Amino acid sequence: MTAQERKAIFAMCRDLHIDEDNRHALIYGVTGKESLTELNDSETKAVIHELMERMKLHNRSAPLENLAVDTPQCIGSKNIVS
């Protein structure tokens, strides 16, 4: 695991209000291992993927006034794809 990946995991956990015990539970649930130090590259990427999916759900519930003006969520029910 790179230092950048480790920082990303801790930052996403902080943003999602995941404390140390729940971080260990998440890692165990995704990889079967209890600590970041035990993870190989593919397990690290799986944990990051899980956290990114949770970030999507977390951000999805954000009020519209907190979203940037040009995001698809603010355009309305029509998603414009180029």
FENRA-V873351 format. One record per residue. SS is DSSP state (H for helix, E for strand, C for the rest). OMEGA is omega as a letter, one per 20 degrees, with the letter a starting at -180 (999 if undefined). Layout:
[[SS,OMEGA] [SS,OMEGA]]
//
This chain:
[[C,r] [C,r] [H,r] [H,r] [H,r] [H,r] [H,a] [H,r] [H,a] [H,r] [H,r] [H,r] [H,r] [H,a] [H,r] [C,a] [C,r] [C,a] [C,a] [H,a] [H,a] [H,r] [H,r] [H,r] [H,r] [H,r] [H,r] [H,a] [H,a] [H,a] [H,a] [C,r] [C,a] [C,a] [C,r] [H,a] [H,a] [H,a] [C,r] [C,a] [H,a] [H,r] [H,r] [H,r] [H,r] [H,r] [H,r] [H,r] [H,r] [H,r] [H,r] [H,r] [H,r] [H,r] [H,r] [H,r] [H,r] [H,a] [H,r] [H,a] [C,r] [C,r] [C,a] [H,a] [H,r] [H,a] [C,r] [C,a] [C,a] [C,r] [C,a] [H,a] [H,a] [H,a] [H,a] [C,a] [C,r] [C,r] [C,a] [C,a] [C,r] [C,999]]
//
